[in-house]
């Protein structure tokens, strides 16, 4: 899955399935070409113009030994990972992949835990 951060299609998420995706480099630019489409579709896009959305299993693999648990509650999914001083619990997310993504951001040092007073 990926999306293209352009105002006219911000709400669109593209899913690649059953087609060949080819990385074509020409003139110093990289483009992804989508081959095998049977109806109008996105034919190609510049590689630096897309944001790839990793699958749940890819995010879980990225967490590696930091991953402790995935729990389901009435408000959504919570991922717990080991942290520098103590375990970190994500906020509840409706989708498990979003909880894994939030945990990955924490492990990578991009997201800091919120302070509850």
VMD Tcl script that builds the backbone (N, CA, C; Angstrom):
set m [mol new atoms 351]
animate dup $m
set s [atomselect $m all]
$s set {name element resname resid chain x y z} {
  {N N UNK 1 A 0.841 -1.166 0.000}
  {CA C UNK 1 A 0.000 0.000 0.000}
  {C C UNK 1 A 0.897 1.243 0.000}
  {N N UNK 2 A 0.404 2.270 -0.605}
  {CA C UNK 2 A 1.101 3.540 -0.584}
  {C C UNK 2 A 0.114 4.655 -0.853}
  {N N UNK 3 A 0.521 5.862 -0.524}
  {CA C UNK 3 A -0.293 7.003 -0.902}
  {C C UNK 3 A 0.614 8.074 -1.476}
  {N N UNK 4 A -0.001 8.988 -2.201}
  {CA C UNK 4 A 0.720 10.079 -2.838}
  {C C UNK 4 A 0.246 11.368 -2.178}
  {N N UNK 5 A 1.141 12.064 -1.483}
  {CA C UNK 5 A 0.727 13.258 -0.752}
  {C C UNK 5 A 0.486 14.465 -1.661}
  {N N UNK 6 A -0.635 14.429 -2.376}
  {CA C UNK 6 A -1.058 15.542 -3.226}
  {C C UNK 6 A -2.480 15.890 -2.835}
  {N N UNK 7 A -2.791 17.169 -2.731}
  {CA C UNK 7 A -4.108 17.593 -2.229}
  {C C UNK 7 A -5.290 16.934 -2.937}
  {N N UNK 8 A -5.215 16.753 -4.239}
  {CA C UNK 8 A -6.366 16.223 -4.969}
  {C C UNK 8 A -6.624 14.734 -4.729}
  {N N UNK 9 A -5.649 14.018 -4.152}
  {CA C UNK 9 A -5.841 12.579 -3.898}
  {C C UNK 9 A -5.386 12.180 -2.496}
  {N N UNK 10 A -5.389 13.110 -1.571}
  {CA C UNK 10 A -4.928 12.851 -0.206}
  {C C UNK 10 A -5.659 11.690 0.454}
  {N N UNK 11 A -6.930 11.522 0.180}
  {CA C UNK 11 A -7.717 10.471 0.816}
  {C C UNK 11 A -7.577 9.108 0.131}
  {N N UNK 12 A -6.781 9.013 -0.918}
  {CA C UNK 12 A -6.643 7.761 -1.663}
  {C C UNK 12 A -5.435 6.964 -1.191}
  {N N UNK 13 A -5.668 5.692 -0.918}
  {CA C UNK 13 A -4.591 4.751 -0.614}
  {C C UNK 13 A -4.581 3.740 -1.744}
  {N N UNK 14 A -3.423 3.540 -2.347}
  {CA C UNK 14 A -3.298 2.626 -3.472}
  {C C UNK 14 A -2.792 1.282 -2.984}
  {N N UNK 15 A -3.355 0.226 -3.526}
  {CA C UNK 15 A -2.957 -1.130 -3.173}
  {C C UNK 15 A -2.444 -1.818 -4.422}
  {N N UNK 16 A -1.285 -2.409 -4.315}
  {CA C UNK 16 A -0.704 -3.134 -5.444}
  {C C UNK 16 A -1.018 -4.609 -5.255}
  {N N UNK 17 A -1.631 -5.206 -6.263}
  {CA C UNK 17 A -1.910 -6.634 -6.182}
  {C C UNK 17 A -1.919 -7.231 -7.574}
  {N N UNK 18 A -1.368 -8.413 -7.685}
  {CA C UNK 18 A -1.384 -9.180 -8.931}
  {C C UNK 18 A -0.922 -8.384 -10.144}
  {N N UNK 19 A 0.141 -7.634 -9.979}
  {CA C UNK 19 A 0.710 -6.939 -11.123}
  {C C UNK 19 A 2.210 -6.808 -10.898}
  {N N UNK 20 A 2.896 -6.539 -11.949}
  {CA C UNK 20 A 4.335 -6.351 -11.873}
  {C C UNK 20 A 4.624 -4.873 -11.648}
  {N N UNK 21 A 5.459 -4.591 -10.654}
  {CA C UNK 21 A 5.913 -3.232 -10.405}
  {C C UNK 21 A 7.389 -3.206 -10.753}
  {N N UNK 22 A 7.727 -2.319 -11.660}
  {CA C UNK 22 A 9.095 -2.249 -12.162}
  {C C UNK 22 A 9.682 -0.883 -11.826}
  {N N UNK 23 A 10.895 -0.885 -11.256}
  {CA C UNK 23 A 11.599 0.360 -10.995}
  {C C UNK 23 A 12.408 0.690 -12.237}
  {N N UNK 24 A 12.093 1.817 -12.875}
  {CA C UNK 24 A 12.771 2.242 -14.097}
  {C C UNK 24 A 13.576 3.491 -13.773}
  {N N UNK 25 A 14.862 3.435 -14.059}
  {CA C UNK 25 A 15.725 4.589 -13.838}
  {C C UNK 25 A 16.141 5.148 -15.180}
  {N N UNK 26 A 15.906 6.445 -15.355}
  {CA C UNK 26 A 16.224 7.097 -16.620}
  {C C UNK 26 A 16.523 8.564 -16.362}
  {N N UNK 27 A 17.593 9.031 -16.898}
  {CA C UNK 27 A 17.944 10.442 -16.756}
  {C C UNK 27 A 18.127 10.878 -15.321}
  {N N UNK 28 A 18.605 9.976 -14.465}
  {CA C UNK 28 A 18.826 10.320 -13.064}
  {C C UNK 28 A 17.584 10.293 -12.201}
  {N N UNK 29 A 16.439 9.912 -12.765}
  {CA C UNK 29 A 15.199 9.827 -12.001}
  {C C UNK 29 A 14.730 8.386 -11.925}
  {N N UNK 30 A 14.083 8.048 -10.818}
  {CA C UNK 30 A 13.514 6.713 -10.634}
  {C C UNK 30 A 12.000 6.821 -10.675}
  {N N UNK 31 A 11.376 5.916 -11.418}
  {CA C UNK 31 A 9.917 5.860 -11.495}
  {C C UNK 31 A 9.481 4.417 -11.304}
  {N N UNK 32 A 8.352 4.227 -10.613}
  {CA C UNK 32 A 7.742 2.915 -10.512}
  {C C UNK 32 A 6.727 2.804 -11.639}
  {N N UNK 33 A 6.838 1.767 -12.454}
  {CA C UNK 33 A 5.875 1.495 -13.516}
  {C C UNK 33 A 5.025 0.307 -13.083}
  {N N UNK 34 A 3.726 0.454 -13.216}
  {CA C UNK 34 A 2.789 -0.589 -12.829}
  {C C UNK 34 A 2.307 -1.279 -14.091}
  {N N UNK 35 A 2.723 -2.513 -14.279}
  {CA C UNK 35 A 2.403 -3.263 -15.489}
  {C C UNK 35 A 1.299 -4.280 -15.201}
  {N N UNK 36 A 0.490 -4.564 -16.184}
  {CA C UNK 36 A -0.534 -5.583 -16.042}
  {C C UNK 36 A -1.890 -5.065 -15.630}
  {N N UNK 37 A -2.105 -3.754 -15.690}
  {CA C UNK 37 A -3.416 -3.226 -15.334}
  {C C UNK 37 A -4.376 -3.464 -16.493}
  {N N UNK 38 A -5.611 -3.802 -16.162}
  {CA C UNK 38 A -6.599 -4.114 -17.197}
  {C C UNK 38 A -7.609 -2.988 -17.397}
  {N N UNK 39 A -7.585 -2.002 -16.552}
  {CA C UNK 39 A -8.469 -0.863 -16.694}
  {C C UNK 39 A -7.667 0.383 -16.366}
  {N N UNK 40 A -8.288 1.546 -16.501}
  {CA C UNK 40 A -7.545 2.759 -16.205}
  {C C UNK 40 A -7.009 2.674 -14.795}
  {N N UNK 41 A -5.769 3.028 -14.652}
  {CA C UNK 41 A -5.140 3.002 -13.336}
  {C C UNK 41 A -3.926 3.907 -13.360}
  {N N UNK 42 A -3.255 3.956 -12.265}
  {CA C UNK 42 A -2.018 4.702 -12.160}
  {C C UNK 42 A -0.962 3.935 -12.950}
  {N N UNK 43 A -0.433 4.534 -14.021}
  {CA C UNK 43 A 0.539 3.844 -14.872}
  {C C UNK 43 A 1.949 3.907 -14.316}
  {N N UNK 44 A 2.329 5.066 -13.781}
  {CA C UNK 44 A 3.649 5.212 -13.192}
  {C C UNK 44 A 3.650 6.409 -12.261}
  {N N UNK 45 A 4.628 6.420 -11.371}
  {CA C UNK 45 A 4.767 7.526 -10.429}
  {C C UNK 45 A 6.238 7.636 -10.057}
  {N N UNK 46 A 6.704 8.869 -9.846}
  {CA C UNK 46 A 8.083 9.071 -9.441}
  {C C UNK 46 A 8.286 8.457 -8.057}
  {N N UNK 47 A 9.401 7.759 -7.872}
  {CA C UNK 47 A 9.624 7.037 -6.621}
  {C C UNK 47 A 9.726 7.958 -5.409}
  {N N UNK 48 A 10.175 9.190 -5.606}
  {CA C UNK 48 A 10.266 10.101 -4.465}
  {C C UNK 48 A 8.964 10.848 -4.201}
  {N N UNK 49 A 7.900 10.492 -4.932}
  {CA C UNK 49 A 6.595 11.131 -4.761}
  {C C UNK 49 A 5.596 10.259 -4.021}
  {N N UNK 50 A 6.038 9.110 -3.523}
  {CA C UNK 50 A 5.118 8.202 -2.847}
  {C C UNK 50 A 5.590 7.937 -1.420}
  {N N UNK 51 A 4.641 7.616 -0.574}
  {CA C UNK 51 A 4.937 7.207 0.791}
  {C C UNK 51 A 4.437 5.779 0.915}
  {N N UNK 52 A 5.368 4.854 1.130}
  {CA C UNK 52 A 4.998 3.446 1.259}
  {C C UNK 52 A 4.424 3.196 2.639}
  {N N UNK 53 A 3.360 2.424 2.716}
  {CA C UNK 53 A 2.711 2.076 3.973}
  {C C UNK 53 A 2.992 0.600 4.253}
  {N N UNK 54 A 3.870 0.312 5.205}
  {CA C UNK 54 A 4.225 -1.083 5.458}
  {C C UNK 54 A 3.044 -1.887 6.007}
  {N N UNK 55 A 3.070 -3.187 5.711}
  {CA C UNK 55 A 2.045 -4.097 6.216}
  {C C UNK 55 A 2.309 -4.395 7.697}
  {N N UNK 56 A 1.290 -4.916 8.360}
  {CA C UNK 56 A 1.385 -5.248 9.781}
  {C C UNK 56 A 2.565 -6.177 10.062}
  {N N UNK 57 A 2.744 -7.213 9.262}
  {CA C UNK 57 A 3.840 -8.155 9.518}
  {C C UNK 57 A 5.212 -7.508 9.317}
  {N N UNK 58 A 5.322 -6.549 8.398}
  {CA C UNK 58 A 6.589 -5.845 8.200}
  {C C UNK 58 A 6.917 -4.974 9.409}
  {N N UNK 59 A 5.907 -4.327 9.971}
  {CA C UNK 59 A 6.114 -3.498 11.156}
  {C C UNK 59 A 6.496 -4.355 12.361}
  {N N UNK 60 A 5.823 -5.497 12.515}
  {CA C UNK 60 A 6.127 -6.409 13.621}
  {C C UNK 60 A 7.572 -6.904 13.509}
  {N N UNK 61 A 7.996 -7.224 12.286}
  {CA C UNK 61 A 9.366 -7.671 12.052}
  {C C UNK 61 A 10.362 -6.550 12.376}
  {N N UNK 62 A 10.021 -5.328 12.030}
  {CA C UNK 62 A 10.880 -4.185 12.320}
  {C C UNK 62 A 11.088 -4.012 13.828}
  {N N UNK 63 A 10.053 -4.276 14.611}
  {CA C UNK 63 A 10.161 -4.148 16.064}
  {C C UNK 63 A 11.124 -5.169 16.656}
  {N N UNK 64 A 11.236 -6.326 16.024}
  {CA C UNK 64 A 12.179 -7.352 16.472}
  {C C UNK 64 A 12.055 -7.674 17.950}
  {N N UNK 65 A 13.192 -7.684 18.645}
  {CA C UNK 65 A 13.224 -8.044 20.062}
  {C C UNK 65 A 12.581 -6.994 20.965}
  {N N UNK 66 A 12.288 -5.795 20.429}
  {CA C UNK 66 A 11.611 -4.772 21.230}
  {C C UNK 66 A 10.141 -5.140 21.457}
  {N N UNK 67 A 9.563 -5.938 20.548}
  {CA C UNK 67 A 8.144 -6.286 20.629}
  {C C UNK 67 A 7.878 -7.175 21.837}
  {N N UNK 68 A 6.899 -6.775 22.655}
  {CA C UNK 68 A 6.502 -7.576 23.805}
  {C C UNK 68 A 5.107 -8.158 23.643}
  {N N UNK 69 A 4.131 -7.334 23.184}
  {CA C UNK 69 A 2.775 -7.865 23.047}
  {C C UNK 69 A 1.889 -6.961 22.195}
  {N N UNK 70 A 0.824 -7.578 21.683}
  {CA C UNK 70 A -0.277 -6.873 21.019}
  {C C UNK 70 A -1.525 -7.251 21.790}
  {N N UNK 71 A -2.220 -6.260 22.314}
  {CA C UNK 71 A -3.425 -6.511 23.096}
  {C C UNK 71 A -4.608 -5.794 22.470}
  {N N UNK 72 A -5.768 -6.424 22.591}
  {CA C UNK 72 A -7.002 -5.856 22.068}
  {C C UNK 72 A -7.868 -5.403 23.243}
  {N N UNK 73 A -8.438 -4.226 23.105}
  {CA C UNK 73 A -9.349 -3.716 24.131}
  {C C UNK 73 A -10.571 -3.140 23.439}
  {N N UNK 74 A -11.512 -2.666 24.210}
  {CA C UNK 74 A -12.717 -2.078 23.639}
  {C C UNK 74 A -12.397 -0.846 22.795}
  {N N UNK 75 A -11.308 -0.153 23.127}
  {CA C UNK 75 A -10.967 1.066 22.389}
  {C C UNK 75 A -9.991 0.814 21.247}
  {N N UNK 76 A -9.514 -0.412 21.088}
  {CA C UNK 76 A -8.631 -0.715 19.970}
  {C C UNK 76 A -7.467 -1.600 20.344}
  {N N UNK 77 A -6.412 -1.519 19.554}
  {CA C UNK 77 A -5.227 -2.349 19.737}
  {C C UNK 77 A -4.109 -1.541 20.384}
  {N N UNK 78 A -3.386 -2.188 21.293}
  {CA C UNK 78 A -2.255 -1.565 21.980}
  {C C UNK 78 A -1.051 -2.474 21.819}
  {N N UNK 79 A 0.064 -1.899 21.379}
  {CA C UNK 79 A 1.313 -2.645 21.268}
  {C C UNK 79 A 2.220 -2.216 22.412}
  {N N UNK 80 A 2.856 -3.187 23.035}
  {CA C UNK 80 A 3.815 -2.912 24.099}
  {C C UNK 80 A 5.192 -3.316 23.608}
  {N N UNK 81 A 6.135 -2.408 23.763}
  {CA C UNK 81 A 7.525 -2.666 23.375}
  {C C UNK 81 A 8.425 -2.342 24.556}
  {N N UNK 82 A 9.615 -2.924 24.564}
  {CA C UNK 82 A 10.579 -2.595 25.605}
  {C C UNK 82 A 11.200 -1.254 25.273}
  {N N UNK 83 A 11.500 -0.496 26.305}
  {CA C UNK 83 A 12.090 0.825 26.112}
  {C C UNK 83 A 13.361 0.957 26.919}
  {N N UNK 84 A 13.986 2.120 26.849}
  {CA C UNK 84 A 15.246 2.317 27.562}
  {C C UNK 84 A 15.114 2.146 29.079}
  {N N UNK 85 A 14.020 2.638 29.657}
  {CA C UNK 85 A 13.867 2.567 31.102}
  {C C UNK 85 A 12.742 1.623 31.529}
  {N N UNK 86 A 11.716 1.536 30.704}
  {CA C UNK 86 A 10.562 0.697 31.045}
  {C C UNK 86 A 9.797 0.369 29.771}
  {N N UNK 87 A 8.796 -0.471 29.890}
  {CA C UNK 87 A 7.978 -0.832 28.730}
  {C C UNK 87 A 7.168 0.377 28.281}
  {N N UNK 88 A 6.925 0.456 26.980}
  {CA C UNK 88 A 6.130 1.540 26.390}
  {C C UNK 88 A 4.885 0.935 25.770}
  {N N UNK 89 A 3.733 1.494 26.108}
  {CA C UNK 89 A 2.452 1.053 25.568}
  {C C UNK 89 A 1.942 2.137 24.625}
  {N N UNK 90 A 1.588 1.767 23.411}
  {CA C UNK 90 A 1.023 2.748 22.487}
  {C C UNK 90 A -0.371 3.128 22.956}
  {N N UNK 91 A -0.862 4.232 22.445}
  {CA C UNK 91 A -2.260 4.552 22.666}
  {C C UNK 91 A -3.084 3.588 21.822}
  {N N UNK 92 A -4.315 3.353 22.199}
  {CA C UNK 92 A -5.174 2.423 21.459}
  {C C UNK 92 A -5.423 2.940 20.048}
  {N N UNK 93 A -5.292 2.046 19.084}
  {CA C UNK 93 A -5.542 2.357 17.674}
  {C C UNK 93 A -6.616 1.395 17.163}
  {N N UNK 94 A -7.464 1.866 16.258}
  {CA C UNK 94 A -8.527 1.010 15.722}
  {C C UNK 94 A -7.975 -0.141 14.890}
  {N N UNK 95 A -6.821 0.074 14.271}
  {CA C UNK 95 A -6.210 -0.946 13.417}
  {C C UNK 95 A -4.894 -1.397 14.047}
  {N N UNK 96 A -4.664 -2.707 14.090}
  {CA C UNK 96 A -3.431 -3.233 14.692}
  {C C UNK 96 A -2.193 -2.692 13.988}
  {N N UNK 97 A -2.246 -2.545 12.664}
  {CA C UNK 97 A -1.089 -2.028 11.925}
  {C C UNK 97 A -0.737 -0.611 12.384}
  {N N UNK 98 A -1.738 0.202 12.719}
  {CA C UNK 98 A -1.468 1.555 13.204}
  {C C UNK 98 A -0.786 1.524 14.573}
  {N N UNK 99 A -1.188 0.578 15.423}
  {CA C UNK 99 A -0.535 0.440 16.731}
  {C C UNK 99 A 0.911 -0.017 16.548}
  {N N UNK 100 A 1.146 -0.956 15.636}
  {CA C UNK 100 A 2.517 -1.381 15.342}
  {C C UNK 100 A 3.341 -0.208 14.805}
  {N N UNK 101 A 2.744 0.609 13.938}
  {CA C UNK 101 A 3.450 1.756 13.370}
  {C C UNK 101 A 3.834 2.750 14.463}
  {N N UNK 102 A 2.914 3.013 15.379}
  {CA C UNK 102 A 3.208 3.938 16.475}
  {C C UNK 102 A 4.342 3.394 17.341}
  {N N UNK 103 A 4.335 2.084 17.598}
  {CA C UNK 103 A 5.409 1.460 18.384}
  {C C UNK 103 A 6.741 1.543 17.635}
  {N N UNK 104 A 6.707 1.354 16.328}
  {CA C UNK 104 A 7.933 1.441 15.530}
  {C C UNK 104 A 8.504 2.859 15.587}
  {N N UNK 105 A 7.648 3.866 15.527}
  {CA C UNK 105 A 8.108 5.249 15.638}
  {C C UNK 105 A 8.789 5.489 16.982}
  {N N UNK 106 A 8.246 4.899 18.039}
  {CA C UNK 106 A 8.860 5.033 19.365}
  {C C UNK 106 A 10.224 4.342 19.390}
  {N N UNK 107 A 10.282 3.116 18.911}
  {CA C UNK 107 A 11.538 2.356 18.919}
  {C C UNK 107 A 12.608 3.068 18.092}
  {N N UNK 108 A 12.200 3.673 16.987}
  {CA C UNK 108 A 13.156 4.380 16.118}
  {C C UNK 108 A 13.515 5.773 16.655}
  {N N UNK 109 A 12.873 6.184 17.743}
  {CA C UNK 109 A 13.180 7.473 18.354}
  {C C UNK 109 A 12.484 8.655 17.726}
  {N N UNK 110 A 11.484 8.398 16.883}
  {CA C UNK 110 A 10.762 9.481 16.222}
  {C C UNK 110 A 9.649 10.028 17.104}
  {N N UNK 111 A 9.005 9.159 17.852}
  {CA C UNK 111 A 7.883 9.560 18.697}
  {C C UNK 111 A 8.258 9.381 20.155}
  {N N UNK 112 A 7.981 10.391 20.953}
  {CA C UNK 112 A 8.238 10.327 22.386}
  {C C UNK 112 A 6.932 10.016 23.107}
  {N N UNK 113 A 7.014 9.302 24.221}
  {CA C UNK 113 A 5.782 9.012 24.956}
  {C C UNK 113 A 5.166 10.295 25.496}
  {N N UNK 114 A 3.827 10.328 25.489}
  {CA C UNK 114 A 3.151 11.508 26.036}
  {C C UNK 114 A 3.206 11.438 27.558}
  {N N UNK 115 A 3.280 12.586 28.174}
  {CA C UNK 115 A 3.351 12.664 29.632}
  {C C UNK 115 A 1.939 12.883 30.143}
  {N N UNK 116 A 1.506 11.998 31.016}
  {CA C UNK 116 A 0.167 12.113 31.610}
  {C C UNK 116 A 0.325 12.724 32.992}
  {N N UNK 117 A -0.418 13.813 33.245}
  {CA C UNK 117 A -0.314 14.422 34.570}
  {C C UNK 117 A -1.546 14.183 35.381}
}
mol reanalyze $m
mol bondsrecalc $m
mol representation Tube
mol addrep $m
